[in-house]
Amino acid sequence: MIRLTIAVVLATTLAAPLTAQDKPALFDSINKRADVTWGAAMKIWGWAEPGYQETRSSALLADLLEKAGFRLRRGVAGIPTAFTATLGEGKPVIGILGEYDALPGLSQQAIPERAGRDGISYGHGCGHHLFGAASMSAAIAIAEQIRAGHLKGTVRFYGCPAEEGGSGKVFLVRAGLFKDCDAVLHWHPGSSNSAGDRSSLARMAVKFRFHGKAAHAAGAPEQGRSALDAIQLTNHAAELLREHTPELTRIHHVITAGGEAPNVVPAFGETYYYVRHPSADVVRELYERLVLCARAGALATQTRLDVKFEGGIYQILPNNALSRVALKNLRELNDLEYTPAETRFALRMREKLPRPQSLASIGDVINRNGGVGRGSTDVGDVSWAVPTTGFSTACWVPGTPGHSWQAVACGGTSIARKGMNLAARVLAASAWDLMTDREVLEAARTEHGRRVGQTPYRTLMQEGQKPPLDYRKKPTPR
């Protein structure tokens, strides 16, 4: 009878989700590792490697996890910079996502003035250096509790390259790497703290490459067929298309190649497009209409068109059962406040922001339930494969837009370090709750099945699509 009573007490204790005050060992682990975690984040920030080229960044995180006792699988899903790191045995299996790719054209020093870095053209304008490092720290903290016998189950870190336009996680999903997961957690740096049951925009990416004929633009213009003219007609047609698209559609582009000299008719040109909408099915339709715009440009200019499809990602499938866990932990653990030096930096940065916000807002937590974010992420495809939730912490000065030099600058300061540490604790606390409360996992699984059942998942990738490992490399004519 005594043994039975003890067993019941232990089982009850393990099954009940603990409060933030009951998890000191978890947070002590993260805090003790804070310097190592920040050191890793700053190395990744300094390297600022493009999508699918994050060789050093990926290896750094993988090596640290292997040193912590995780079982590594490197180069998964046919991607050299993708990996998984697993510790523990059996159920539940909780996944934690980590990213580490940078953005082009955002070279920046960690100062509140626009100033690039010599020899570096990329920058972490979305804070993925923080994303990967904090997720790693949380995974290690959970792993230590598994080894200590305080938790039962498995924790797995997913090294996810090329989130920015490369759709890396879609290939991890296609490779079946999430099939045994019970839930997946992620987070993202931002200028505020938020969590909740929120979706995102589905997106397809494509490069239109035009091949014409070079000629002297003054001496023999009639002999030329301009690839740049084809691009301009395509872009104009796309601008007209915008008027006849559903609400919340986003179509935007850059010209990545359009000639070298004005007196040479450009024989090669390339324009790079994103198409977005809250519904993947709408994105499919819009993509086909956009391709028609490019074909029209080629037809009118007598150039040859190559359509280089760069991949597609789904909108996030919300999961309220999981989002409540993350929201609760973010509210309980948010302790962000600025030192006098950080306040001075923030005030100087505010002068450079188009829409500055109150510095006091870092003490708040926003509930995003029911919203649709205006960004896109390949986390969306993960969320259709397994129940998933995420959150954001204030790693940038309030009001800082993502994909800006201001975000890169903040990402190299102690402001970002504090937001990253908060994210690691929220991730670890949420993973703990999910591993000790099977009812939440069951509710998340049931909700996931209901939502997927309403609109079954059909990847936006084309048949046989391979990871676009060269999508960040400069285009060359063929």
C-alpha positions as CSV (number, residue, x, y, z in Angstrom):
1,M,0.0,0.0,0.0
2,I,2.8,2.4,0.9
3,R,4.6,1.7,-2.4
4,L,1.4,2.2,-4.3
5,T,0.8,5.5,-2.6
6,I,4.3,6.7,-3.4
7,A,3.9,5.7,-7.0
8,V,0.6,7.5,-7.3
9,V,2.1,10.7,-5.8
10,L,5.1,10.5,-8.1
11,A,2.9,9.9,-11.2
12,T,0.7,12.8,-10.2
13,T,3.6,15.1,-9.7
14,L,5.1,14.2,-13.0
15,A,1.8,14.6,-14.8
16,A,1.0,18.0,-13.6
17,P,2.4,21.0,-15.5
18,L,4.6,23.1,-13.1
19,T,4.6,26.8,-12.7
20,A,7.6,29.0,-13.6
21,Q,8.6,29.1,-10.0
22,D,8.9,25.3,-9.9
23,K,11.4,25.1,-12.7
24,P,14.6,26.6,-11.3
25,A,16.9,23.8,-12.6
26,L,15.6,24.4,-16.1
27,F,16.3,28.1,-16.0
28,D,19.6,27.8,-14.1
29,S,20.8,25.6,-17.0
30,I,19.9,28.3,-19.5
31,N,21.4,31.1,-17.4
32,K,24.7,29.2,-16.7
33,R,25.0,28.6,-20.5
34,A,24.1,32.2,-21.3
35,D,27.7,33.3,-22.3
36,V,28.2,30.3,-24.5
37,T,24.8,30.8,-26.2
38,W,25.4,34.5,-26.8
39,G,28.9,33.7,-28.1
40,A,27.4,31.3,-30.6
41,A,24.7,33.9,-31.6
42,M,27.3,36.6,-32.2
43,K,29.5,34.3,-34.3
44,I,26.5,33.6,-36.5
45,W,25.6,37.3,-36.5
46,G,29.2,38.0,-37.7
47,W,29.3,35.4,-40.3
48,A,25.9,36.4,-41.7
49,E,25.7,33.4,-44.1
50,P,23.1,33.2,-46.9
51,G,20.4,30.5,-47.1
52,Y,21.7,27.0,-47.9
53,Q,25.2,28.4,-47.5
54,E,25.2,28.5,-43.7
55,T,28.1,26.1,-43.4
56,R,29.8,27.6,-40.3
57,S,26.6,28.6,-38.6
58,S,25.0,25.1,-39.0
59,A,28.2,23.3,-37.9
60,L,28.6,25.5,-34.8
61,L,25.2,24.7,-33.5
62,A,25.4,21.0,-34.5
63,D,28.8,20.7,-32.8
64,L,27.6,22.3,-29.5
65,L,24.6,20.0,-29.4
66,E,26.7,16.9,-30.1
67,K,29.0,18.0,-27.3
68,A,26.0,18.1,-25.1
69,G,25.2,14.5,-25.8
70,F,22.7,14.7,-28.6
71,R,22.6,12.2,-31.4
72,L,23.3,14.1,-34.7
73,R,22.0,13.5,-38.2
74,R,23.8,15.9,-40.5
75,G,22.9,16.8,-44.1
76,V,19.3,15.6,-43.8
77,A,16.7,15.9,-46.6
78,G,19.5,16.4,-49.2
79,I,20.5,19.7,-47.7
80,P,24.2,20.0,-46.5
81,T,23.3,22.6,-43.8
82,A,20.3,20.9,-42.4
83,F,20.5,18.6,-39.4
84,T,18.6,17.0,-36.5
85,A,19.9,16.6,-32.9
86,T,18.0,14.1,-30.7
87,L,18.2,13.2,-27.0
88,G,16.0,10.8,-25.0
89,E,13.9,7.9,-25.8
90,G,10.2,7.2,-26.4
91,K,7.2,9.5,-26.2
92,P,6.4,12.3,-26.2
93,V,8.7,13.7,-28.9
94,I,8.9,17.5,-28.7
95,G,10.6,19.3,-31.5
96,I,12.3,22.7,-31.3
97,L,13.1,24.6,-34.5
98,G,16.2,26.6,-35.0
99,E,17.2,28.9,-37.9
100,Y,20.4,30.6,-38.9
101,D,20.3,32.2,-42.4
102,A,20.9,35.9,-43.1
103,L,19.4,38.4,-45.6
104,P,21.1,40.1,-48.5
105,G,21.9,43.8,-48.6
106,L,21.7,44.3,-44.8
107,S,25.3,44.6,-43.8
108,Q,25.3,46.6,-40.5
109,Q,27.4,47.2,-37.4
110,A,25.8,47.1,-33.9
111,I,25.4,50.8,-33.6
112,P,22.3,53.1,-34.0
113,E,23.6,54.6,-37.2
114,R,23.5,53.2,-40.7
115,A,27.0,51.7,-41.2
116,G,27.9,48.6,-43.1
117,R,30.6,46.1,-42.4
118,D,33.6,45.7,-44.6
119,G,33.5,42.6,-46.7
120,I,30.0,41.6,-45.6
121,S,26.9,42.2,-47.7
122,Y,24.4,40.1,-45.7
123,G,22.9,40.8,-42.3
124,H,20.7,39.1,-39.7
125,G,17.7,41.4,-40.3
126,C,15.3,38.7,-39.0
127,G,17.4,37.7,-36.0
128,H,17.9,34.1,-37.0
129,H,21.3,34.1,-35.2
130,L,19.2,34.5,-32.0
131,F,16.6,32.0,-33.2
132,G,19.1,29.2,-33.6
133,A,21.1,29.9,-30.4
134,A,18.1,30.2,-28.1
135,S,16.4,27.1,-29.4
136,M,19.7,25.2,-28.9
137,S,19.9,26.4,-25.3
138,A,16.3,25.4,-24.6
139,A,16.9,21.9,-26.1
140,I,20.0,21.3,-24.0
141,A,18.1,22.4,-20.8
142,I,15.4,19.9,-21.5
143,A,17.9,17.2,-22.3
144,E,19.6,17.7,-19.0
145,Q,16.3,17.2,-17.2
146,I,15.7,14.0,-19.3
147,R,19.1,12.7,-18.3
148,A,18.4,13.6,-14.6
149,G,15.2,11.5,-14.7
150,H,12.9,14.5,-14.2
151,L,11.3,14.2,-17.6
152,K,10.4,11.3,-19.8
153,G,10.4,11.4,-23.6
154,T,12.5,12.8,-26.4
155,V,13.6,16.3,-27.3
156,R,14.8,17.0,-30.9
157,F,16.4,20.2,-32.3
158,Y,15.9,20.8,-36.0
159,G,18.6,22.7,-37.7
160,C,16.6,24.6,-40.4
161,P,18.4,26.5,-43.1
162,A,17.2,28.9,-45.7
163,E,13.9,30.1,-44.1
164,E,14.2,33.4,-46.0
165,G,12.9,32.3,-49.4
166,G,14.6,28.9,-49.6
167,S,11.7,26.9,-48.0
168,G,14.1,24.6,-46.2
169,K,11.6,23.2,-43.7
170,V,9.3,22.0,-46.5
171,F,12.0,19.5,-47.6
172,L,12.4,18.4,-44.0
173,V,8.7,17.7,-43.9
174,R,8.8,15.9,-47.2
175,A,11.6,13.7,-45.9
176,G,9.4,12.6,-43.0
177,L,11.5,14.1,-40.3
178,F,8.5,15.2,-38.2
179,K,6.5,12.0,-38.5
180,D,7.2,10.9,-34.9
181,C,6.8,14.3,-33.3
182,D,4.0,15.0,-30.9
183,A,4.4,18.8,-30.9
184,V,6.8,21.4,-32.3
185,L,7.9,24.7,-30.8
186,H,9.4,27.7,-32.5
187,W,9.9,31.4,-31.8
188,H,11.0,34.6,-33.6
189,P,12.9,37.7,-32.6
190,G,10.8,40.9,-32.9
191,S,10.3,44.4,-31.4
192,S,7.6,43.2,-29.0
193,N,6.6,40.1,-26.9
194,S,3.6,38.2,-28.4
195,A,2.1,34.7,-28.6
196,G,-1.2,33.3,-29.6
197,D,-3.2,31.3,-32.2
198,R,-2.1,33.2,-35.3
199,S,-1.7,32.2,-38.9
200,S,0.6,33.6,-41.7
201,L,0.7,34.1,-45.5
202,A,1.3,31.3,-47.8
203,R,4.0,32.1,-50.4
204,M,5.4,31.0,-53.8
205,A,8.7,32.2,-55.1
206,V,9.8,32.3,-58.8
207,K,12.6,33.7,-60.9
208,F,11.8,34.8,-64.5
209,R,14.9,34.6,-66.6
210,F,14.8,36.2,-70.1
211,H,17.3,35.5,-72.9
212,G,17.5,38.0,-75.7
213,K,20.1,39.2,-78.2
214,A,22.9,41.7,-77.5
215,A,23.5,44.6,-80.0
216,H,24.8,48.2,-80.0
217,A,22.0,50.2,-78.4
218,A,22.7,53.1,-80.7
219,G,24.4,51.7,-83.8
220,A,22.2,48.6,-84.4
221,P,19.3,48.6,-81.9
222,E,17.0,46.8,-84.4
223,Q,19.2,43.8,-84.1
224,G,18.9,43.6,-80.4
225,R,16.2,41.8,-78.3
226,S,16.2,43.3,-74.8
227,A,15.8,41.0,-71.8
228,L,15.4,44.1,-69.7
229,D,12.4,45.2,-71.8
230,A,10.9,41.8,-71.2
231,I,11.4,42.3,-67.5
232,Q,9.8,45.7,-67.6
233,L,6.8,44.5,-69.4
234,T,6.4,41.6,-67.0
235,N,6.7,43.9,-64.0
236,H,4.1,46.3,-65.5
237,A,1.7,43.4,-66.2
238,A,2.2,42.3,-62.6
239,E,1.4,45.8,-61.3
240,L,-1.9,45.7,-63.3
241,L,-2.6,42.3,-62.0
242,R,-2.6,43.6,-58.4
243,E,-5.9,45.4,-59.0
244,H,-7.6,42.1,-59.7
245,T,-6.5,39.9,-56.8
246,P,-8.2,38.9,-53.6
247,E,-7.8,41.0,-50.4
248,L,-4.5,40.5,-48.5
249,T,-2.7,39.5,-51.7
250,R,1.0,40.5,-51.8
251,I,3.0,40.5,-55.0
252,H,6.5,42.0,-54.9
253,H,9.8,41.6,-56.9
254,V,13.3,42.7,-57.4
255,I,15.4,42.8,-60.6
256,T,18.5,40.7,-60.0
257,A,20.0,41.1,-63.4
258,G,19.2,43.7,-66.1
259,G,22.3,44.5,-68.2
260,E,25.7,45.9,-67.6
261,A,25.9,49.0,-69.8
262,P,23.3,51.3,-71.4
263,N,24.9,51.1,-74.8
264,V,24.5,47.3,-74.9
265,V,21.1,45.8,-75.4
266,P,20.8,43.4,-72.5
267,A,20.9,39.8,-73.7
268,F,20.0,38.4,-70.2
269,G,17.8,39.6,-67.4
270,E,16.2,38.1,-64.3
271,T,13.4,39.3,-62.0
272,Y,12.6,37.5,-58.7
273,Y,9.0,37.4,-57.4
274,Y,7.1,36.5,-54.3
275,V,3.3,35.9,-54.3
276,R,1.5,35.7,-51.0
277,H,-2.0,35.2,-49.6
278,P,-3.5,33.7,-46.4
279,S,-4.7,30.7,-48.4
280,A,-2.3,28.4,-50.2
281,D,-5.0,27.6,-52.8
282,V,-5.3,31.3,-53.7
283,V,-1.5,31.5,-54.0
284,R,-1.6,28.6,-56.5
285,E,-4.0,30.5,-58.7
286,L,-2.1,33.8,-58.5
287,Y,1.2,32.1,-59.4
288,E,-0.3,30.8,-62.7
289,R,-1.6,34.3,-63.5
290,L,1.9,35.8,-62.8
291,V,3.5,33.3,-65.1
292,L,1.2,34.5,-67.9
293,C,2.6,38.0,-67.2
294,A,6.1,36.8,-67.8
295,R,5.1,34.9,-71.0
296,A,3.5,38.1,-72.3
297,G,6.8,40.0,-71.6
298,A,8.8,37.4,-73.5
299,L,6.3,37.2,-76.4
300,A,6.2,41.0,-76.9
301,T,10.0,41.3,-76.9
302,Q,10.9,38.1,-78.8
303,T,13.0,36.8,-76.0
304,R,13.2,33.3,-74.5
305,L,11.7,32.8,-71.0
306,D,13.0,30.3,-68.4
307,V,10.8,29.9,-65.4
308,K,12.8,28.9,-62.3
309,F,10.4,27.9,-59.6
310,E,12.0,28.5,-56.2
311,G,9.4,26.8,-54.0
312,G,6.3,27.4,-52.1
313,I,5.3,27.4,-48.4
314,Y,2.0,27.0,-46.6
315,Q,0.3,29.4,-44.2
316,I,0.7,28.4,-40.5
317,L,-2.0,26.1,-39.2
318,P,-2.9,27.6,-35.7
319,N,-3.2,25.4,-32.7
320,N,-4.9,27.0,-29.7
321,A,-4.2,24.2,-27.3
322,L,-0.5,24.7,-27.7
323,S,-0.6,28.5,-28.1
324,R,-2.1,28.8,-24.6
325,V,0.9,27.1,-23.1
326,A,3.4,29.4,-24.8
327,L,1.3,32.5,-24.0
328,K,1.1,31.5,-20.3
329,N,4.9,31.0,-20.1
330,L,5.7,34.2,-21.9
331,R,3.5,36.2,-19.5
332,E,5.0,34.5,-16.4
333,L,8.6,34.7,-17.5
334,N,8.8,38.2,-19.2
335,D,11.3,40.2,-17.1
336,L,12.6,42.5,-19.8
337,E,13.9,45.9,-18.9
338,Y,16.6,48.2,-20.2
339,T,19.7,49.3,-18.4
340,P,20.6,53.0,-18.6
341,A,23.1,52.2,-21.4
342,E,20.5,50.2,-23.3
343,T,18.0,53.0,-22.9
344,R,20.4,55.5,-24.4
345,F,21.0,53.1,-27.4
346,A,17.2,52.6,-27.8
347,L,16.5,56.4,-27.7
348,R,19.1,57.0,-30.4
349,M,17.6,54.2,-32.5
350,R,14.1,55.6,-32.1
351,E,15.2,58.6,-34.0
352,K,15.8,56.4,-37.0
353,L,12.5,54.5,-36.9
354,P,9.5,55.5,-39.0
355,R,7.0,54.4,-36.4
356,P,8.7,54.3,-33.0
357,Q,6.9,52.8,-30.0
358,S,7.1,53.2,-26.2
359,L,10.2,51.6,-24.7
360,A,7.9,50.5,-21.8
361,S,6.2,48.1,-24.2
362,I,8.9,45.5,-23.7
363,G,7.1,44.8,-20.4
364,D,3.9,43.8,-22.2
365,V,2.8,40.6,-23.8
366,I,0.4,40.8,-26.8
367,N,-2.2,38.0,-27.4
368,R,-2.2,37.3,-31.1
369,N,-5.1,34.9,-31.1
370,G,-7.1,34.8,-34.3
371,G,-4.8,37.1,-36.3
372,V,-3.1,36.6,-39.6
373,G,0.5,37.8,-39.8
374,R,1.7,39.6,-42.9
375,G,4.9,37.6,-43.2
376,S,5.5,34.1,-44.5
377,T,7.5,31.2,-43.0
378,D,8.2,27.6,-43.9
379,V,7.1,26.8,-40.3
380,G,3.7,26.7,-42.0
381,D,4.4,23.4,-43.7
382,V,5.7,21.9,-40.4
383,S,2.4,23.0,-38.7
384,W,0.4,21.0,-41.2
385,A,2.4,17.9,-40.4
386,V,2.4,18.2,-36.6
387,P,0.8,20.5,-34.0
388,T,2.9,23.6,-33.8
389,T,3.1,26.9,-31.9
390,G,5.4,29.8,-31.6
391,F,5.9,33.2,-30.1
392,S,8.1,36.4,-30.3
393,T,10.2,38.2,-27.8
394,A,11.5,41.8,-27.9
395,C,15.0,41.6,-29.2
396,W,14.9,44.9,-31.1
397,V,13.9,48.4,-30.0
398,P,10.1,48.7,-30.0
399,G,8.9,49.8,-33.4
400,T,11.9,48.3,-35.3
401,P,10.7,46.7,-38.6
402,G,12.1,43.3,-39.5
403,H,14.4,43.0,-42.5
404,S,15.9,46.4,-41.7
405,W,19.4,47.6,-40.8
406,Q,18.0,48.7,-37.5
407,A,17.0,45.1,-36.7
408,V,20.6,43.9,-37.7
409,A,22.1,46.6,-35.4
410,C,19.9,45.7,-32.4
411,G,20.7,42.0,-33.0
412,G,24.3,42.6,-32.0
413,T,23.5,44.3,-28.6
414,S,22.6,43.2,-25.1
415,I,19.0,44.1,-25.9
416,A,18.9,41.1,-28.2
417,R,20.7,39.0,-25.7
418,K,18.0,39.6,-23.1
419,G,15.2,38.8,-25.6
420,M,17.1,35.7,-26.7
421,N,17.5,34.5,-23.1
422,L,13.8,35.1,-22.5
423,A,12.9,33.0,-25.6
424,A,15.1,30.1,-24.4
425,R,13.3,30.1,-21.0
426,V,9.9,30.2,-22.6
427,L,10.8,27.4,-25.1
428,A,12.1,25.2,-22.3
429,A,9.2,25.9,-20.0
430,S,6.7,25.1,-22.7
431,A,8.5,21.9,-23.7
432,W,8.5,20.9,-20.0
433,D,4.7,21.5,-19.8
434,L,4.1,19.5,-22.9
435,M,6.2,16.6,-21.7
436,T,4.4,16.5,-18.3
437,D,0.9,17.1,-19.4
438,R,-0.4,14.5,-21.8
439,E,-3.9,16.0,-21.8
440,V,-2.5,19.2,-23.6
441,L,-0.8,17.0,-26.2
442,E,-4.0,15.1,-26.8
443,A,-6.0,18.3,-27.1
444,A,-3.4,19.6,-29.5
445,R,-3.5,16.4,-31.6
446,T,-7.3,16.5,-31.7
447,E,-7.5,20.1,-32.7
448,H,-4.8,19.5,-35.4
449,G,-6.8,16.7,-36.9
450,R,-9.9,18.8,-37.0
451,R,-8.2,21.7,-38.7
452,V,-6.4,19.6,-41.3
453,G,-9.5,17.7,-42.0
454,Q,-11.3,20.8,-43.1
455,T,-8.6,21.7,-45.8
456,P,-6.2,18.8,-46.5
457,Y,-2.5,19.7,-47.0
458,R,-1.2,19.7,-50.6
459,T,2.4,21.0,-50.8
460,L,3.0,24.1,-53.0
461,M,6.2,22.4,-54.2
462,Q,6.3,21.1,-57.7
463,E,6.6,17.4,-58.4
464,G,10.2,16.3,-57.9
465,Q,11.2,19.8,-56.6
466,K,14.7,19.8,-55.1
467,P,16.0,22.2,-52.5
468,P,17.1,25.4,-54.4
469,L,20.6,25.3,-53.0
470,D,21.8,28.1,-55.3
471,Y,18.9,30.5,-54.9
472,R,21.1,33.1,-53.2
473,K,23.9,33.0,-55.8
474,K,24.2,35.6,-58.5
475,P,22.4,34.7,-61.7
476,T,24.4,33.9,-64.8
477,P,23.0,33.6,-68.4
478,R,22.8,30.2,-70.0
